Amino acid sequence: MAKMSVDDKLGVVKFVTDEHESHIEINEDYQDEAEIKRLVMACPAELYKYTDGKLVFNHEGCLECGTCRVISGGKGVKSWNHPKGAMGVEYHHG
């Protein structure tokens, strides 16, 4: 069996996104730039952005790994919950 790249593996991941409600709530007023940059760099799906001094997050495409929750320690990420019901990420072995 040939080795798959990370991009190839993520290509077989299925997302059922709740477009109206994010399972992650960020603190948009959080100001610790060093911590924010750690959060942005840690997200494997690159869903956190820091532009013009503001932290922005898009939950669509979240891998639900919890890295942001652990890195943030409740500061930049106010709350992190699993998506409701049948929503969220569905992994398949490719």
Disulfide bonds with the S-S distance in Angstrom:
none
